[in-house]
Amino acid sequence: MADVVSERSSLSTRRGVLTLLLLCTVQFMDIIDSSIMNVALPSIRAELGFSQQRLQWVLSGYLVTYGGFLLLGGRAADLIGRRRLLVAGTILFAVCSLAGGLATNAGTLVGARVVQGVGAALMAPAGLSILTTTFAEGRDRTRALGVWGAISGVGAAAGVFLGGVLSQGPGWRWVLFVNIPVCVLIVAAAFRLVPGQRRRARRGTFDVPGAVLVTAGMLLLVYALVNAPDVGWRDRHTIGEIGTAAALLIAFVLVERRTRRPLFPFAIFRVRGLAAADATQLVAFAGFLSVFFFLTLYMQNVLGYTPIQSGSAYLPVTAGIILAAGLSSRLIPRVGTRPIVVAGTLVAAAGMYYLSGIPVHGSYVTDLLPGLAVMSIGLGAVFVAVTTAANAGVPADQAGLAAGLLNTSLQLGSALGLAVFSAIATARTNHLLTDRAAPAEALTAGFGRALLAGSITLLAATVIALRATNTRGHTPQAEPEPTPGTAGRPVPVPAE
């Protein structure tokens, strides 16, 4: 059927509910695999003989390719077909999960995780663009994005818990094996619930130079950000990698401005509020996702929590995210996205500021739970409102690109935040160790300083959000920029 949604609410039908459940499952799996491996790392290192330096690439390898291929995956979903990309990415994800779970050496596991990130980069924007083209703008889409946003936030918080349960239970390999049956269900459901889409890109018309430049530039940029905390920001390799990535992305912009059929139509930024929403997400999630990293280290290395205990500490966060996401999806049609993003970032900043005061002999009930509860409310609100704002008014034939941009901003923000705040934490810890402070005291002070920087970052996101367009989920679409030879003729919308 065409990308025209009937007046009847899709969420009132069984098919609509099942489609939303499918898309939320896709997003949950992609997000959770960014963090689920964290608590399994000690077991992996012991069994496969990883060096400490190489061990980080079990996590970083996935994040680099996930972030690096998102823009290409998003646009490819528009041009090749959203269901095709979703199914292809899911199959690749499942094969890599099996290969990683069966790995007998470090190289195989890291290689599997690197390619698994490519699969996730195909799945995520395809899934979100299917959501935005399935559910009509306004109340229907806002409700769907509310559920999707809640699941996304829960995935970020639940990864550590599930990783601890699986690695301490059946073993670390099941952290990967558990993906396989879920992938099988996704592929089967995709063919039953998601209509096919006519291929828009013909052989010979696909923008290969643009695809190569943007993917290479993004891969190198994310790699540099992920690697910077270990090699140093002033290291010549870091400077060279960031400089080369910038040159590749500038070349990409120049190529796209001149080609007749660009991979990345820059006219998408004429959609009101899209650029501000993506910028808000990038800055906000630089602060948000670092919380899970530093607090997990604090709980395990200072308070002596087991992996399951530290994972269980985040369970109240999932409840707060679900509550805030549900409330936000109801408020957006009334007050718009901007007040919710502003309020969410301020609330989250307050929660992170509270957490920055963690003591050496801390208590979960008094020192962690209040801050986590407050922060989770802000996280749920921001996730839903920013996603709604970034997809309002986007033409159906560019929904994948918009989804790729939004997911890229999240991944870049996460990588940048972790790199910068790790440097801040390490500098503070090393300074105190030089002054002969106790290791636990030095670590705690470093983590607290990083969390304080994260709360300030969220305040910066508030300032950006104040300049964003206030949409209630149905912003008028921007006029498409005519390509040479098509001026005055309507642009066909691909049939689903």
Secondary structure by P-SEA (a helix, b strand, c coil): cccccccccccccaaaaaaaaaaaaaaaaaaaaacccccaaaaaaaaccccccccccccaaaaaaaaaaaaaaaaaaaaccaaaaaaaaaaaaaaaaaaaaacccaaaaaaaaaaaaaaaaacaaaaaaaaaaaccccaaaaaaaaaaaaaaaaaaaaaaaaaaaaaaccccccccccaaaaaaaaaaaaaacbbbbcccccccccaaaaaaaaaaaaaaaaaaaaaccccccccaaaaaaaaaaaaaaaaaaaaaacccccccccccccccaaaaaaaaaaaaaaaccaaaaaaaaaaaccccccaaaaaacaaaaaaaaaaaaaaaaaaccccccaaaaaaaaaaaaaaaaaacccccccccccccaaaaaaaaaaaaaaaaaaaaaacccccccaaaaaaaaaaaaaaaaaaaaaaaaaaaaaaaaaaaaaacccaaaaaaaaaaaaaaaaaaaaaaaaaaaaacccccccccccccccccccccbbbbcccc
